[in-house]
């Protein structure tokens, strides 16, 4: 895999889950439709599983391919940026719904 493809994978997964999480969170804040909150909690569940799988694949590939280690770890670091947002949105969303 090329270095650019590895970075694009990390950025794509980051932005995909970041934007869908924002849509769910702010959609519920604006409309108070429970569908947004429900979708957000499902997104956190499945998004966590998907992100952890991609994270372990990147870390494993970086460990095996020493030449790609730096770019794999950078891409994994980009994925880890979502964690504080997911925790914050989950806490705020939980408090707004319940």
PyMOL commands that set and color helices and strands:
alter all, ss='L'
color gray80, all
select helices_A, chain A and resi 3-31+34-64+66-80+82-97
alter helices_A, ss='H'
color red, helices_A
deselect
rebuild
show_as cartoon
